Amino acid sequence: MNDVIERAFHKMGARVAITSEPRRRWSGSSVGDEFLSLNVRRDSVGEFFTINNVGTELTVLDVQPKDRHLLLMSREGKQKHKFLLGHDERHWFVAGIPESKPVSNVRDAKLALKPDAVVQAEIGIKTSKRDLHRNKARHRQGEWFFVPDRFFLAPKSWKNPVLKNEPITRGRGSKPHICEQLYRSGGETVYVARGYDSGLTQEQYDVLDKKERESRNWQVMKRDMDVWVKGTVRHPDHATIILNDWCRVYSNTEHLSYAMRNIRFLD
C-alpha cells in the first residue's frame, strides 16, 4: 500500500516519508488525529510530506500532476476523512476537507474549501479562472479570501479605529498575514499563548492555575470577528497582494474539518 501512495506523490512531483510511530513520538504541528498525522517538513534537499499512519487505511482518490495537487482519504472503521495536498506559490501544504462536503476529486476539494460568500461572489466567473489567486470576484492569499465590499465605509471612531499593519492568523502557530489597514467588528476577546493557540475566553483564563498564567506570554486577541482590510497584505510564504478597495476577509473552510477542528480566526 505504501508503494501506491508513494507513486501518487511522485506523480504529483513531491517526496513523501511514510512511518508508523506511536502518537507520543510525533512532534511539531500537523494535520490529523491520534491515528494519522500529515505534515510538511524540510531537509537538505527541500520540502517533503510526512505521513505518520497508525492502522488507518489510506487511499489516493485523485492526482493532478500539472496542478501539483492530490486528494487523500483516510478510513478508520466507519470514519472517513479527506485531505487536499498540493503546492501553492512557494510551498507544499496540507488542508483538511470538511466532512459535510461530498468530495471525490481535486476540483471538488478546492470548491469545498471555499466559504459560501466566496462561492456566491464567483457566480458568473469562468470555471477556468475560479482557482486563480485573483479573479474579478476576489483575491486569495494562502487560506484567506478577500472579497471587495463596495458598501463598506470604515467608521472614523477613536473607540474602534482602523488598525495599521495588523496580523490575522488561524492560530496553532501559523505565520500571520500582515494587513496594511484593517477594521474589525464584533468577535470574542481571548487570551492566546503557546499551547493555547486557539485562545481562551476570559472565564477559561480566570480558572487557570496562577502558575500557568504567569509562566506563559499571553496576548489578548479577538476571535471570530468580522474583518475588512485594505492596502497591502504580506506573508513570507506568499506574494504580497494589494487591495485598492476595502475587502471583507473570509477564511477557507478547513476549520470545519475534524482534523482541523481547533483552528480559529484570530486577530
ChimeraX commands (.cxc) that place a marker at each C-alpha (Angstrom):
marker #1 position 0.00,0.00,0.00 radius 0.5
marker #1 position 2.81,2.41,0.82 radius 0.5
marker #1 position 4.22,1.90,-2.69 radius 0.5
marker #1 position 0.91,3.02,-4.19 radius 0.5
marker #1 position 0.85,6.16,-2.02 radius 0.5
marker #1 position 4.49,6.96,-2.80 radius 0.5
marker #1 position 3.91,6.64,-6.55 radius 0.5
marker #1 position 0.96,9.04,-6.33 radius 0.5
marker #1 position 3.09,11.64,-4.54 radius 0.5
marker #1 position 5.90,11.14,-7.05 radius 0.5
marker #1 position 3.39,11.69,-9.86 radius 0.5
marker #1 position 2.44,14.98,-8.20 radius 0.5
marker #1 position 6.12,15.93,-8.06 radius 0.5
marker #1 position 6.57,15.57,-4.30 radius 0.5
marker #1 position 8.59,13.39,-1.93 radius 0.5
marker #1 position 6.88,11.58,0.94 radius 0.5
marker #1 position 8.11,9.69,4.02 radius 0.5
marker #1 position 5.61,7.20,5.48 radius 0.5
marker #1 position 6.05,5.89,9.03 radius 0.5
marker #1 position 4.01,4.24,11.79 radius 0.5
marker #1 position 5.11,5.64,15.13 radius 0.5
marker #1 position 3.23,5.98,18.43 radius 0.5
marker #1 position 1.49,9.32,18.88 radius 0.5
marker #1 position 3.77,10.24,21.79 radius 0.5
marker #1 position 6.74,10.42,19.44 radius 0.5
marker #1 position 5.20,12.81,16.96 radius 0.5
marker #1 position 6.40,16.39,17.14 radius 0.5
marker #1 position 5.64,19.72,15.52 radius 0.5
marker #1 position 2.37,20.99,14.09 radius 0.5
marker #1 position 0.43,18.52,11.99 radius 0.5
marker #1 position -2.92,17.79,10.40 radius 0.5
marker #1 position -4.78,14.70,11.59 radius 0.5
marker #1 position -5.68,12.87,14.79 radius 0.5
marker #1 position -4.41,10.07,17.04 radius 0.5
marker #1 position -4.33,7.62,14.10 radius 0.5
marker #1 position -2.96,9.78,11.29 radius 0.5
marker #1 position -0.62,12.76,11.08 radius 0.5
marker #1 position 0.15,14.67,7.87 radius 0.5
marker #1 position 2.85,17.30,7.75 radius 0.5
marker #1 position 5.32,19.17,5.54 radius 0.5
marker #1 position 8.94,19.14,6.63 radius 0.5
marker #1 position 12.25,20.25,5.16 radius 0.5
marker #1 position 15.68,18.61,4.82 radius 0.5
marker #1 position 18.86,19.42,2.88 radius 0.5
marker #1 position 17.09,18.63,-0.41 radius 0.5
marker #1 position 13.97,20.67,0.25 radius 0.5
marker #1 position 10.38,20.21,1.41 radius 0.5
marker #1 position 8.70,16.81,1.65 radius 0.5
marker #1 position 5.49,15.36,3.06 radius 0.5
marker #1 position 5.39,13.10,6.09 radius 0.5
marker #1 position 2.61,10.62,6.79 radius 0.5
marker #1 position 2.53,9.04,10.22 radius 0.5
marker #1 position -0.10,6.34,10.00 radius 0.5
marker #1 position -1.16,4.01,12.81 radius 0.5
marker #1 position -3.63,1.48,11.37 radius 0.5
marker #1 position -5.56,3.85,9.09 radius 0.5
marker #1 position -6.49,2.79,5.56 radius 0.5
marker #1 position -5.24,5.38,3.07 radius 0.5
marker #1 position -6.47,5.85,-0.50 radius 0.5
marker #1 position -5.45,8.42,-3.10 radius 0.5
marker #1 position -8.70,9.45,-4.79 radius 0.5
marker #1 position -7.27,11.80,-7.40 radius 0.5
marker #1 position -3.92,13.14,-8.61 radius 0.5
marker #1 position -3.49,16.20,-10.83 radius 0.5
marker #1 position 0.21,16.31,-11.84 radius 0.5
marker #1 position 0.00,19.56,-13.83 radius 0.5
marker #1 position -1.73,21.29,-10.95 radius 0.5
marker #1 position 0.54,19.54,-8.38 radius 0.5
marker #1 position -2.36,18.51,-6.15 radius 0.5
marker #1 position -3.78,15.23,-4.88 radius 0.5
marker #1 position -6.77,14.16,-2.78 radius 0.5
marker #1 position -6.10,11.66,0.01 radius 0.5
marker #1 position -8.76,9.77,2.00 radius 0.5
marker #1 position -8.24,8.05,5.35 radius 0.5
marker #1 position -10.61,5.43,6.71 radius 0.5
marker #1 position -10.75,4.26,10.33 radius 0.5
marker #1 position -13.74,1.97,10.81 radius 0.5
marker #1 position -16.76,3.93,9.58 radius 0.5
marker #1 position -14.95,7.26,9.84 radius 0.5
marker #1 position -13.69,8.83,6.60 radius 0.5
marker #1 position -11.59,11.98,6.34 radius 0.5
marker #1 position -10.24,13.67,3.23 radius 0.5
marker #1 position -7.24,15.92,2.72 radius 0.5
marker #1 position -6.08,18.12,-0.13 radius 0.5
marker #1 position -2.30,18.11,-0.51 radius 0.5
marker #1 position -0.52,20.27,-3.03 radius 0.5
marker #1 position 1.69,23.21,-3.91 radius 0.5
marker #1 position 0.67,26.85,-3.51 radius 0.5
marker #1 position 3.03,29.53,-4.83 radius 0.5
marker #1 position 6.20,28.65,-2.91 radius 0.5
marker #1 position 5.46,25.73,-0.61 radius 0.5
marker #1 position 3.67,22.40,-0.23 radius 0.5
marker #1 position 0.61,22.34,2.03 radius 0.5
marker #1 position -1.97,20.03,3.64 radius 0.5
marker #1 position -5.62,21.05,4.11 radius 0.5
marker #1 position -8.41,19.12,5.83 radius 0.5
marker #1 position -11.69,18.94,3.89 radius 0.5
marker #1 position -14.99,19.39,5.80 radius 0.5
marker #1 position -16.66,16.00,6.20 radius 0.5
marker #1 position -20.03,17.54,5.30 radius 0.5
marker #1 position -18.86,18.21,1.73 radius 0.5
marker #1 position -19.22,15.48,-0.96 radius 0.5
marker #1 position -15.71,15.40,-2.44 radius 0.5
marker #1 position -14.25,12.84,-4.88 radius 0.5
marker #1 position -11.54,14.75,-6.77 radius 0.5
marker #1 position -9.17,17.71,-6.52 radius 0.5
marker #1 position -11.59,20.13,-8.14 radius 0.5
marker #1 position -14.33,19.21,-5.64 radius 0.5
marker #1 position -11.86,19.65,-2.77 radius 0.5
marker #1 position -10.87,23.15,-3.88 radius 0.5
marker #1 position -14.53,24.13,-4.09 radius 0.5
marker #1 position -15.23,22.62,-0.66 radius 0.5
marker #1 position -12.54,24.81,0.87 radius 0.5
marker #1 position -14.23,27.99,-0.33 radius 0.5
marker #1 position -16.64,29.70,2.11 radius 0.5
marker #1 position -20.18,30.27,0.87 radius 0.5
marker #1 position -19.59,34.02,0.46 radius 0.5
marker #1 position -16.75,33.35,-1.99 radius 0.5
marker #1 position -18.77,30.75,-3.91 radius 0.5
marker #1 position -21.58,33.29,-4.28 radius 0.5
marker #1 position -19.16,36.04,-5.34 radius 0.5
marker #1 position -17.74,33.81,-8.08 radius 0.5
marker #1 position -21.09,33.15,-9.76 radius 0.5
marker #1 position -20.57,34.26,-13.35 radius 0.5
marker #1 position -16.79,33.79,-13.20 radius 0.5
marker #1 position -15.42,31.32,-15.76 radius 0.5
marker #1 position -14.64,27.93,-14.24 radius 0.5
marker #1 position -11.08,28.14,-15.55 radius 0.5
marker #1 position -10.50,31.30,-13.51 radius 0.5
marker #1 position -12.05,30.21,-10.19 radius 0.5
marker #1 position -8.84,28.57,-8.94 radius 0.5
marker #1 position -6.61,31.56,-9.70 radius 0.5
marker #1 position -5.15,33.57,-6.85 radius 0.5
marker #1 position -7.01,36.57,-8.25 radius 0.5
marker #1 position -10.12,36.94,-10.36 radius 0.5
marker #1 position -12.79,39.59,-10.78 radius 0.5
marker #1 position -14.68,38.39,-7.70 radius 0.5
marker #1 position -11.91,38.16,-5.08 radius 0.5
marker #1 position -8.24,37.80,-4.14 radius 0.5
marker #1 position -6.70,34.83,-2.32 radius 0.5
marker #1 position -3.52,34.59,-0.27 radius 0.5
marker #1 position -2.99,31.17,1.27 radius 0.5
marker #1 position -6.05,30.26,3.35 radius 0.5
marker #1 position -7.55,33.77,3.21 radius 0.5
marker #1 position -10.03,35.15,0.69 radius 0.5
marker #1 position -10.60,38.89,0.20 radius 0.5
marker #1 position -13.91,39.89,-1.39 radius 0.5
marker #1 position -14.42,43.57,-2.38 radius 0.5
marker #1 position -17.21,45.20,-0.39 radius 0.5
marker #1 position -18.35,48.34,-2.22 radius 0.5
marker #1 position -20.89,49.12,0.52 radius 0.5
marker #1 position -18.34,49.20,3.33 radius 0.5
marker #1 position -17.10,52.51,4.70 radius 0.5
marker #1 position -14.71,52.31,7.65 radius 0.5
marker #1 position -16.14,54.35,10.56 radius 0.5
marker #1 position -13.92,57.11,11.91 radius 0.5
marker #1 position -14.03,56.35,15.60 radius 0.5
marker #1 position -11.31,56.59,18.25 radius 0.5
marker #1 position -13.03,53.75,20.11 radius 0.5
marker #1 position -12.77,51.36,17.17 radius 0.5
marker #1 position -10.18,52.77,14.75 radius 0.5
marker #1 position -8.70,51.42,11.53 radius 0.5
marker #1 position -5.62,49.46,12.61 radius 0.5
marker #1 position -2.26,49.65,10.84 radius 0.5
marker #1 position -0.08,46.65,9.94 radius 0.5
marker #1 position -2.38,44.30,11.83 radius 0.5
marker #1 position -1.89,40.49,11.77 radius 0.5
marker #1 position -4.58,37.94,11.01 radius 0.5
marker #1 position -3.92,34.28,11.79 radius 0.5
marker #1 position -5.53,30.86,12.08 radius 0.5
marker #1 position -3.78,30.02,15.36 radius 0.5
marker #1 position -1.88,26.78,16.08 radius 0.5
marker #1 position 1.42,28.54,15.41 radius 0.5
marker #1 position 0.59,29.61,11.85 radius 0.5
marker #1 position 2.51,32.56,10.41 radius 0.5
marker #1 position 0.39,35.73,10.45 radius 0.5
marker #1 position -0.66,37.67,7.35 radius 0.5
marker #1 position 0.07,41.37,7.91 radius 0.5
marker #1 position -2.63,43.79,6.68 radius 0.5
marker #1 position -1.72,47.43,6.00 radius 0.5
marker #1 position -5.18,48.66,7.04 radius 0.5
marker #1 position -7.68,46.60,9.00 radius 0.5
marker #1 position -11.06,47.24,10.57 radius 0.5
marker #1 position -12.79,44.69,12.75 radius 0.5
marker #1 position -16.22,44.47,14.32 radius 0.5
marker #1 position -17.64,42.15,16.95 radius 0.5
marker #1 position -15.86,38.94,17.86 radius 0.5
marker #1 position -14.83,37.46,21.18 radius 0.5
marker #1 position -11.87,38.60,23.29 radius 0.5
marker #1 position -9.49,35.71,24.02 radius 0.5
marker #1 position -6.08,35.10,25.62 radius 0.5
marker #1 position -3.57,33.39,23.30 radius 0.5
marker #1 position -0.25,31.75,24.22 radius 0.5
marker #1 position 1.86,28.76,23.23 radius 0.5
marker #1 position -0.21,25.66,23.92 radius 0.5
marker #1 position -3.42,27.74,23.80 radius 0.5
marker #1 position -3.21,28.75,20.15 radius 0.5
marker #1 position -6.97,28.95,19.59 radius 0.5
marker #1 position -7.38,31.21,22.59 radius 0.5
marker #1 position -9.11,31.09,25.98 radius 0.5
marker #1 position -12.15,33.13,26.91 radius 0.5
marker #1 position -11.98,35.37,29.98 radius 0.5
marker #1 position -13.79,32.71,32.03 radius 0.5
marker #1 position -11.41,29.96,30.88 radius 0.5
marker #1 position -8.38,32.15,31.57 radius 0.5
marker #1 position -9.61,33.08,35.06 radius 0.5
marker #1 position -9.86,29.45,36.19 radius 0.5
marker #1 position -6.32,28.59,35.11 radius 0.5
marker #1 position -3.79,27.86,37.81 radius 0.5
marker #1 position -1.87,31.02,38.74 radius 0.5
marker #1 position 1.46,29.42,37.83 radius 0.5
marker #1 position 0.09,28.53,34.41 radius 0.5
marker #1 position -1.00,32.11,33.80 radius 0.5
marker #1 position 2.33,33.56,34.94 radius 0.5
marker #1 position 4.54,31.07,33.08 radius 0.5
marker #1 position 3.29,31.99,29.59 radius 0.5
marker #1 position 3.50,35.08,27.43 radius 0.5
marker #1 position -0.19,35.81,26.89 radius 0.5
marker #1 position -1.52,38.01,24.12 radius 0.5
marker #1 position -5.04,39.47,24.09 radius 0.5
marker #1 position -6.68,38.98,20.69 radius 0.5
marker #1 position -10.09,38.89,19.03 radius 0.5
marker #1 position -11.59,35.62,17.78 radius 0.5
marker #1 position -14.16,35.04,15.01 radius 0.5
marker #1 position -14.84,38.72,14.30 radius 0.5
marker #1 position -15.95,40.44,11.09 radius 0.5
marker #1 position -12.89,41.90,9.36 radius 0.5
marker #1 position -12.27,44.22,6.41 radius 0.5
marker #1 position -8.83,45.09,5.04 radius 0.5
marker #1 position -7.33,47.47,2.50 radius 0.5
marker #1 position -3.85,48.09,1.08 radius 0.5
marker #1 position -1.07,45.52,1.12 radius 0.5
marker #1 position -1.35,42.06,2.66 radius 0.5
marker #1 position 2.06,40.48,3.31 radius 0.5
marker #1 position 3.17,36.96,4.21 radius 0.5
marker #1 position 6.65,35.36,3.95 radius 0.5
marker #1 position 5.32,32.32,2.05 radius 0.5
marker #1 position 3.18,34.22,-0.47 radius 0.5
marker #1 position 3.45,37.06,-2.91 radius 0.5
marker #1 position 2.26,40.39,-1.48 radius 0.5
marker #1 position -1.18,41.42,-2.70 radius 0.5
marker #1 position -2.54,44.96,-2.99 radius 0.5
marker #1 position -6.20,45.66,-2.28 radius 0.5
marker #1 position -7.24,49.00,-3.70 radius 0.5
marker #1 position -10.70,48.82,-2.11 radius 0.5
marker #1 position -11.98,47.62,1.25 radius 0.5
marker #1 position -12.43,43.84,1.16 radius 0.5
marker #1 position -14.26,41.53,3.54 radius 0.5
marker #1 position -11.96,38.80,4.86 radius 0.5
marker #1 position -13.01,35.14,4.84 radius 0.5
marker #1 position -11.08,32.10,5.98 radius 0.5
marker #1 position -11.24,28.90,3.98 radius 0.5
marker #1 position -13.43,26.14,5.43 radius 0.5
marker #1 position -10.59,23.92,6.65 radius 0.5
marker #1 position -11.50,24.66,10.28 radius 0.5
marker #1 position -14.80,22.80,9.71 radius 0.5
marker #1 position -12.96,19.51,9.12 radius 0.5
marker #1 position -12.45,17.10,12.01 radius 0.5
marker #1 position -8.67,17.14,11.60 radius 0.5
marker #1 position -8.50,20.93,11.94 radius 0.5
marker #1 position -11.36,21.43,14.41 radius 0.5
marker #1 position -9.23,23.52,16.80 radius 0.5
marker #1 position -8.31,26.19,14.22 radius 0.5
marker #1 position -9.89,29.61,14.82 radius 0.5
marker #1 position -9.77,33.03,13.13 radius 0.5
marker #1 position -7.64,35.29,15.35 radius 0.5
marker #1 position -6.77,38.98,15.02 radius 0.5
marker link #1:1,2 radius 0.2
marker link #1:2,3 radius 0.2
marker link #1:3,4 radius 0.2
marker link #1:4,5 radius 0.2
marker link #1:5,6 radius 0.2
marker link #1:6,7 radius 0.2
marker link #1:7,8 radius 0.2
marker link #1:8,9 radius 0.2
marker link #1:9,10 radius 0.2
marker link #1:10,11 radius 0.2
marker link #1:11,12 radius 0.2
marker link #1:12,13 radius 0.2
marker link #1:13,14 radius 0.2
marker link #1:14,15 radius 0.2
marker link #1:15,16 radius 0.2
marker link #1:16,17 radius 0.2
marker link #1:17,18 radius 0.2
marker link #1:18,19 radius 0.2
marker link #1:19,20 radius 0.2
marker link #1:20,21 radius 0.2
marker link #1:21,22 radius 0.2
marker link #1:22,23 radius 0.2
marker link #1:23,24 radius 0.2
marker link #1:24,25 radius 0.2
marker link #1:25,26 radius 0.2
marker link #1:26,27 radius 0.2
marker link #1:27,28 radius 0.2
marker link #1:28,29 radius 0.2
marker link #1:29,30 radius 0.2
marker link #1:30,31 radius 0.2
marker link #1:31,32 radius 0.2
marker link #1:32,33 radius 0.2
marker link #1:33,34 radius 0.2
marker link #1:34,35 radius 0.2
marker link #1:35,36 radius 0.2
marker link #1:36,37 radius 0.2
marker link #1:37,38 radius 0.2
marker link #1:38,39 radius 0.2
marker link #1:39,40 radius 0.2
marker link #1:40,41 radius 0.2
marker link #1:41,42 radius 0.2
marker link #1:42,43 radius 0.2
marker link #1:43,44 radius 0.2
marker link #1:44,45 radius 0.2
marker link #1:45,46 radius 0.2
marker link #1:46,47 radius 0.2
marker link #1:47,48 radius 0.2
marker link #1:48,49 radius 0.2
marker link #1:49,50 radius 0.2
marker link #1:50,51 radius 0.2
marker link #1:51,52 radius 0.2
marker link #1:52,53 radius 0.2
marker link #1:53,54 radius 0.2
marker link #1:54,55 radius 0.2
marker link #1:55,56 radius 0.2
marker link #1:56,57 radius 0.2
marker link #1:57,58 radius 0.2
marker link #1:58,59 radius 0.2
marker link #1:59,60 radius 0.2
marker link #1:60,61 radius 0.2
marker link #1:61,62 radius 0.2
marker link #1:62,63 radius 0.2
marker link #1:63,64 radius 0.2
marker link #1:64,65 radius 0.2
marker link #1:65,66 radius 0.2
marker link #1:66,67 radius 0.2
marker link #1:67,68 radius 0.2
marker link #1:68,69 radius 0.2
marker link #1:69,70 radius 0.2
marker link #1:70,71 radius 0.2
marker link #1:71,72 radius 0.2
marker link #1:72,73 radius 0.2
marker link #1:73,74 radius 0.2
marker link #1:74,75 radius 0.2
marker link #1:75,76 radius 0.2
marker link #1:76,77 radius 0.2
marker link #1:77,78 radius 0.2
marker link #1:78,79 radius 0.2
marker link #1:79,80 radius 0.2
marker link #1:80,81 radius 0.2
marker link #1:81,82 radius 0.2
marker link #1:82,83 radius 0.2
marker link #1:83,84 radius 0.2
marker link #1:84,85 radius 0.2
marker link #1:85,86 radius 0.2
marker link #1:86,87 radius 0.2
marker link #1:87,88 radius 0.2
marker link #1:88,89 radius 0.2
marker link #1:89,90 radius 0.2
marker link #1:90,91 radius 0.2
marker link #1:91,92 radius 0.2
marker link #1:92,93 radius 0.2
marker link #1:93,94 radius 0.2
marker link #1:94,95 radius 0.2
marker link #1:95,96 radius 0.2
marker link #1:96,97 radius 0.2
marker link #1:97,98 radius 0.2
marker link #1:98,99 radius 0.2
marker link #1:99,100 radius 0.2
marker link #1:100,101 radius 0.2
marker link #1:101,102 radius 0.2
marker link #1:102,103 radius 0.2
marker link #1:103,104 radius 0.2
marker link #1:104,105 radius 0.2
marker link #1:105,106 radius 0.2
marker link #1:106,107 radius 0.2
marker link #1:107,108 radius 0.2
marker link #1:108,109 radius 0.2
marker link #1:109,110 radius 0.2
marker link #1:110,111 radius 0.2
marker link #1:111,112 radius 0.2
marker link #1:112,113 radius 0.2
marker link #1:113,114 radius 0.2
marker link #1:114,115 radius 0.2
marker link #1:115,116 radius 0.2
marker link #1:116,117 radius 0.2
marker link #1:117,118 radius 0.2
marker link #1:118,119 radius 0.2
marker link #1:119,120 radius 0.2
marker link #1:120,121 radius 0.2
marker link #1:121,122 radius 0.2
marker link #1:122,123 radius 0.2
marker link #1:123,124 radius 0.2
marker link #1:124,125 radius 0.2
marker link #1:125,126 radius 0.2
marker link #1:126,127 radius 0.2
marker link #1:127,128 radius 0.2
marker link #1:128,129 radius 0.2
marker link #1:129,130 radius 0.2
marker link #1:130,131 radius 0.2
marker link #1:131,132 radius 0.2
marker link #1:132,133 radius 0.2
marker link #1:133,134 radius 0.2
marker link #1:134,135 radius 0.2
marker link #1:135,136 radius 0.2
marker link #1:136,137 radius 0.2
marker link #1:137,138 radius 0.2
marker link #1:138,139 radius 0.2
marker link #1:139,140 radius 0.2
marker link #1:140,141 radius 0.2
marker link #1:141,142 radius 0.2
marker link #1:142,143 radius 0.2
marker link #1:143,144 radius 0.2
marker link #1:144,145 radius 0.2
marker link #1:145,146 radius 0.2
marker link #1:146,147 radius 0.2
marker link #1:147,148 radius 0.2
marker link #1:148,149 radius 0.2
marker link #1:149,150 radius 0.2
marker link #1:150,151 radius 0.2
marker link #1:151,152 radius 0.2
marker link #1:152,153 radius 0.2
marker link #1:153,154 radius 0.2
marker link #1:154,155 radius 0.2
marker link #1:155,156 radius 0.2
marker link #1:156,157 radius 0.2
marker link #1:157,158 radius 0.2
marker link #1:158,159 radius 0.2
marker link #1:159,160 radius 0.2
marker link #1:160,161 radius 0.2
marker link #1:161,162 radius 0.2
marker link #1:162,163 radius 0.2
marker link #1:163,164 radius 0.2
marker link #1:164,165 radius 0.2
marker link #1:165,166 radius 0.2
marker link #1:166,167 radius 0.2
marker link #1:167,168 radius 0.2
marker link #1:168,169 radius 0.2
marker link #1:169,170 radius 0.2
marker link #1:170,171 radius 0.2
marker link #1:171,172 radius 0.2
marker link #1:172,173 radius 0.2
marker link #1:173,174 radius 0.2
marker link #1:174,175 radius 0.2
marker link #1:175,176 radius 0.2
marker link #1:176,177 radius 0.2
marker link #1:177,178 radius 0.2
marker link #1:178,179 radius 0.2
marker link #1:179,180 radius 0.2
marker link #1:180,181 radius 0.2
marker link #1:181,182 radius 0.2
marker link #1:182,183 radius 0.2
marker link #1:183,184 radius 0.2
marker link #1:184,185 radius 0.2
marker link #1:185,186 radius 0.2
marker link #1:186,187 radius 0.2
marker link #1:187,188 radius 0.2
marker link #1:188,189 radius 0.2
marker link #1:189,190 radius 0.2
marker link #1:190,191 radius 0.2
marker link #1:191,192 radius 0.2
marker link #1:192,193 radius 0.2
marker link #1:193,194 radius 0.2
marker link #1:194,195 radius 0.2
marker link #1:195,196 radius 0.2
marker link #1:196,197 radius 0.2
marker link #1:197,198 radius 0.2
marker link #1:198,199 radius 0.2
marker link #1:199,200 radius 0.2
marker link #1:200,201 radius 0.2
marker link #1:201,202 radius 0.2
marker link #1:202,203 radius 0.2
marker link #1:203,204 radius 0.2
marker link #1:204,205 radius 0.2
marker link #1:205,206 radius 0.2
marker link #1:206,207 radius 0.2
marker link #1:207,208 radius 0.2
marker link #1:208,209 radius 0.2
marker link #1:209,210 radius 0.2
marker link #1:210,211 radius 0.2
marker link #1:211,212 radius 0.2
marker link #1:212,213 radius 0.2
marker link #1:213,214 radius 0.2
marker link #1:214,215 radius 0.2
marker link #1:215,216 radius 0.2
marker link #1:216,217 radius 0.2
marker link #1:217,218 radius 0.2
marker link #1:218,219 radius 0.2
marker link #1:219,220 radius 0.2
marker link #1:220,221 radius 0.2
marker link #1:221,222 radius 0.2
marker link #1:222,223 radius 0.2
marker link #1:223,224 radius 0.2
marker link #1:224,225 radius 0.2
marker link #1:225,226 radius 0.2
marker link #1:226,227 radius 0.2
marker link #1:227,228 radius 0.2
marker link #1:228,229 radius 0.2
marker link #1:229,230 radius 0.2
marker link #1:230,231 radius 0.2
marker link #1:231,232 radius 0.2
marker link #1:232,233 radius 0.2
marker link #1:233,234 radius 0.2
marker link #1:234,235 radius 0.2
marker link #1:235,236 radius 0.2
marker link #1:236,237 radius 0.2
marker link #1:237,238 radius 0.2
marker link #1:238,239 radius 0.2
marker link #1:239,240 radius 0.2
marker link #1:240,241 radius 0.2
marker link #1:241,242 radius 0.2
marker link #1:242,243 radius 0.2
marker link #1:243,244 radius 0.2
marker link #1:244,245 radius 0.2
marker link #1:245,246 radius 0.2
marker link #1:246,247 radius 0.2
marker link #1:247,248 radius 0.2
marker link #1:248,249 radius 0.2
marker link #1:249,250 radius 0.2
marker link #1:250,251 radius 0.2
marker link #1:251,252 radius 0.2
marker link #1:252,253 radius 0.2
marker link #1:253,254 radius 0.2
marker link #1:254,255 radius 0.2
marker link #1:255,256 radius 0.2
marker link #1:256,257 radius 0.2
marker link #1:257,258 radius 0.2
marker link #1:258,259 radius 0.2
marker link #1:259,260 radius 0.2
marker link #1:260,261 radius 0.2
marker link #1:261,262 radius 0.2
marker link #1:262,263 radius 0.2
marker link #1:263,264 radius 0.2
marker link #1:264,265 radius 0.2
marker link #1:265,266 radius 0.2
marker link #1:266,267 radius 0.2
view
